């Protein structure tokens, strides 16, 4: 464990994770300097300095928020002189009491993490939920206990900098191309995810998607007890057979009992069921809890029905693959809102499903021109620019039985603070529309 008392530590990025790191470091007696590219003022009594070479003077340790690239140019001289550069998760790891459940993947992390926490709580198993969802790991330290599970959603940004963090149960839901603007190559992105399994010990549990070739390869990264789930075939673990989910050879539940919709969410349920079983929950408890679980906000969230038109908020669909999964959840009649900040994505794979199911694609944000070019003539294109225009145009054109779906396939940072902000704006516009029609 690093000696933090009296150490000169620079925390880079003053989002939720950075502020959590700052608080934890001060509690441990470190001399902390806060650095942020955009934010100014004071946080927790510490002046926020601009992100310059001078801000790292005399640093003995650097802690990065997940949003800060690990290959930031300013960090190279520090590493050259032996200054450790770690992430906020790695900082928190030695102080987190209890055992850890780590859940990663390109899509479905938040739903699976929240569902796992829900199942454990409903089963009387002590846990707390955080990580990339809600509460930063550094903030979870104060509420951690030896007799509970820390259920953590973990992004590639968090995992790429771990050195000692260990999850006794680790799960990867799927891997598709994402965040290439940050990781530069698909291989680097995959290797960041794989760190979760490489840090496990012999006998620890891995829960993996048997239908995803990249995820399957993680079973070879360490000598683990591996449990598989599949949406296509029977195996030892959890699998889907038409409308039924099986766990350990026994029928667990009927998917029609679930409030979640879409094949991808059935995969999330299977993963959560395996995780919860290994954490001590009984199958009957898992089934009851899964059936009572409501969709997480901004994840294929039903907003309301207006004149027979259903509005769904999937603002968390920040990758093309997530958007494909959202489209798959509906039979057709979709007015889809796409666009935002491009992540070096290929949108051409949306052509076929949109040709089959969409009335039109309503484009917003910085990536609109690229998306229009990639979609070609596969679907009618409506250039909207802003969310307000997109919702207005969709509402004027949709007919009863149609669905207006926000599933942007892009990050939100061109027009919004984050995907939550984008989702709230969408919902506010839809609710305002409902008032107008009353």
URLIN-V97086 format. One record per residue. N is the residue number from 1. RES is the residue in one small letter. PSI is psi in whole degrees, -180 to 180 (NA if undefined). OMEGA is omega as a letter, one per 30 degrees, with the letter a starting at -180 (NA if undefined). Layout:
# URLIN-V97086
n	res	psi	omega
N	RES	PSI	OMEGA
N	RES	PSI	OMEGA
This chain:
# URLIN-V97086
n	res	psi	omega
1	x	132	a
2	x	144	l
3	x	115	a
4	x	-26	a
5	x	120	l
6	x	-7	a
7	x	144	l
8	x	112	a
9	x	134	l
10	x	125	l
11	x	124	a
12	x	122	a
13	x	114	a
14	x	44	l
15	x	-162	a
16	x	-42	a
17	x	-42	a
18	x	-42	l
19	x	-39	l
20	x	-42	l
21	x	-43	l
22	x	-46	a
23	x	-45	a
24	x	-43	a
25	x	-42	l
26	x	-36	l
27	x	-31	a
28	x	6	l
29	x	14	l
30	x	156	l
31	x	109	a
32	x	138	l
33	x	130	a
34	x	132	a
35	x	136	l
36	x	141	a
37	x	-30	a
38	x	-38	a
39	x	144	a
40	x	178	l
41	x	-149	a
42	x	145	l
43	x	125	a
44	x	35	l
45	x	6	a
46	x	129	l
47	x	131	l
48	x	120	a
49	x	154	l
50	x	159	a
51	x	81	a
52	x	169	l
53	x	-36	a
54	x	-28	a
55	x	-19	a
56	x	11	a
57	x	136	l
58	x	16	a
59	x	136	l
60	x	-14	l
61	x	140	l
62	x	130	l
63	x	123	a
64	x	136	l
65	x	156	a
66	x	-30	a
67	x	-5	a
68	x	123	a
69	x	136	l
70	x	-18	l
71	x	25	l
72	x	132	a
73	x	-38	a
74	x	-16	a
75	x	-20	a
76	x	-48	l
77	x	-33	l
78	x	-47	l
79	x	-37	a
80	x	-30	l
81	x	14	l
82	x	14	l
83	x	123	l
84	x	137	l
85	x	113	a
86	x	169	l
87	x	170	a
88	x	-35	l
89	x	-46	l
90	x	-36	l
91	x	-45	a
92	x	-28	a
93	x	-48	a
94	x	-19	a
95	x	-9	l
96	x	116	l
97	x	157	a
98	x	-174	a
99	x	157	a
100	x	139	l
101	x	121	l
102	x	127	a
103	x	121	l
104	x	-176	a
105	x	167	l
106	x	-43	a
107	x	150	l
108	x	-1	a
109	x	-47	a
110	x	-47	l
111	x	-45	a
112	x	-39	l
113	x	-49	l
114	x	-41	l
115	x	-42	l
116	x	-46	l
117	x	-40	l
118	x	-45	a
119	x	-44	a
120	x	-45	l
121	x	-45	l
122	x	-22	l
123	x	4	l
124	x	21	a
125	x	122	a
126	x	134	l
127	x	164	l
128	x	150	a
129	x	137	l
130	x	-146	a
131	x	-122	l
132	x	-2	l
133	x	118	l
134	x	-93	a
135	x	128	l
136	x	148	l
137	x	-39	a
138	x	-33	l
139	x	-22	a
140	x	-15	a
141	x	-45	a
142	x	-28	a
143	x	6	l
144	x	149	a
145	x	154	a
146	x	-25	a
147	x	19	a
148	x	167	l
149	x	139	l
150	x	109	a
151	x	112	a
152	x	123	l
153	x	128	a
154	x	124	l
155	x	166	l
156	x	-32	l
157	x	-37	l
158	x	-37	a
159	x	-25	a
160	x	-18	a
161	x	10	a
162	x	147	l
163	x	-29	a
164	x	-17	a
165	x	133	a
166	x	132	l
167	x	122	l
168	x	-29	l
169	x	124	a
170	x	141	a
171	x	141	l
172	x	124	a
173	x	-37	a
174	x	162	l
175	x	119	l
176	x	167	a
177	x	129	a
178	x	155	l
179	x	32	l
180	x	-20	l
181	x	-23	a
182	x	-48	a
183	x	-16	l
184	x	-42	l
185	x	154	l
186	x	-37	l
187	x	-43	l
188	x	-39	l
189	x	-46	l
190	x	-43	a
191	x	-33	l
192	x	-44	l
193	x	-39	a
194	x	-21	l
195	x	-33	a
196	x	-39	a
197	x	-32	l
198	x	-26	a
199	x	-3	l
200	x	163	l
201	x	161	l
202	x	131	a
203	x	-15	l
204	x	166	a
205	x	134	l
206	x	133	l
207	x	119	a
208	x	153	l
209	x	113	a
210	x	-13	a
211	x	3	a
212	x	112	a
213	x	-39	a
214	x	-43	l
215	x	-39	l
216	x	-37	a
217	x	-20	a
218	x	-21	l
219	x	-21	a
220	x	-1	a
221	x	-22	a
222	x	156	a
223	x	85	a
224	x	164	l
225	x	110	a
226	x	133	l
227	x	136	a
228	x	153	l
229	x	151	a
230	x	139	l
231	x	6	a
232	x	-24	a
233	x	160	a
234	x	142	l
235	x	-180	l
236	x	103	a
237	x	-117	l
238	x	141	l
239	x	163	a
240	x	129	l
241	x	100	a
242	x	-111	a
243	x	14	a
244	x	136	l
245	x	129	l
246	x	144	l
247	x	120	l
248	x	35	l
249	x	-7	a
250	x	146	l
251	x	126	a
252	x	-51	a
253	x	166	l
254	x	131	a
255	x	-22	l
256	x	-11	l
257	x	-16	a
258	x	149	l
259	x	-15	l
260	x	148	l
261	x	153	l
262	x	143	a
263	x	-40	a
264	x	-33	l
265	x	-27	l
266	x	-35	l
267	x	-41	l
268	x	-40	l
269	x	-42	l
270	x	-44	l
271	x	-46	l
272	x	-36	l
273	x	-43	l
274	x	-43	l
275	x	-49	a
276	x	-39	l
277	x	-43	a
278	x	-20	l
279	x	-2	l
280	x	0	a
281	x	146	l
282	x	153	a
283	x	-42	a
284	x	-38	l
285	x	-40	l
286	x	-45	a
287	x	-47	a
288	x	-43	a
289	x	-41	l
290	x	-39	a
291	x	-25	a
292	x	-1	a
293	x	129	l
294	x	147	l
295	x	144	l
296	x	146	l
297	x	137	l
298	x	7	l
299	x	93	a
300	x	48	a
301	x	123	l
302	x	127	a
303	x	-60	l
304	x	167	l
305	x	128	l
306	x	110	l
307	x	34	l
308	x	-1	l
309	x	125	a
310	x	136	l
311	x	126	a
312	x	136	l
313	x	107	l
314	x	52	a
315	x	-23	l
316	x	-9	l
317	x	77	a
318	x	4	l
319	x	162	l
320	x	-41	a
321	x	-40	l
322	x	-38	l
323	x	-40	l
324	x	-42	l
325	x	-37	l
326	x	-44	l
327	x	-40	a
328	x	-22	a
329	x	-7	a
330	x	148	a
331	x	-25	a
332	x	-171	l
333	x	35	a
334	x	132	l
335	x	103	a
336	x	132	l
337	x	117	a
338	x	151	l
339	x	167	a
340	x	-143	l
341	x	122	a
342	x	144	l
343	x	39	a
344	x	43	a
345	x	158	l
346	x	110	a
347	x	-2	a
348	x	-26	a
349	x	-10	l
350	x	-11	a
351	x	-54	a
352	x	-51	a
353	x	-34	l
354	x	-37	l
355	x	-37	a
356	x	-31	a
357	x	-18	a
358	x	143	l
359	x	-40	a
360	x	160	l
361	x	121	a
362	x	115	a
363	x	136	l
364	x	164	l
365	x	-173	a
366	x	-28	a
367	x	4	a
368	x	-45	a
369	x	-42	l
370	x	-43	l
371	x	-44	l
372	x	-43	l
373	x	-43	a
374	x	-35	a
375	x	-27	l
376	x	-132	a
377	x	20	a
378	x	-24	a
379	x	146	l
380	x	134	a
381	x	132	l
382	x	109	l
383	x	118	a
384	x	-32	l
385	x	-58	a
386	x	162	l
387	x	-39	a
388	x	-43	l
389	x	-41	a
390	x	-46	l
391	x	-41	l
392	x	-48	a
393	x	-40	l
394	x	-44	a
395	x	-31	a
396	x	-22	a
397	x	-29	a
398	x	148	l
399	x	161	a
400	x	134	a
401	x	-17	l
402	x	167	l
403	x	130	l
404	x	117	a
405	x	119	l
406	x	107	l
407	x	77	a
408	x	-24	a
409	x	13	a
410	x	161	l
411	x	171	a
412	x	-2	a
413	x	5	l
414	x	-37	a
415	x	-10	a
416	x	164	l
417	x	-36	a
418	x	179	a
419	x	-30	l
420	x	-44	l
421	x	-44	l
422	x	-45	l
423	x	-39	l
424	x	-39	l
425	x	-44	l
426	x	-48	a
427	x	-38	l
428	x	-41	l
429	x	-41	l
430	x	-43	l
431	x	-36	l
432	x	-37	l
433	x	-39	l
434	x	-39	l
435	x	-37	a
436	x	-30	a
437	x	-5	a
438	x	NA	NA
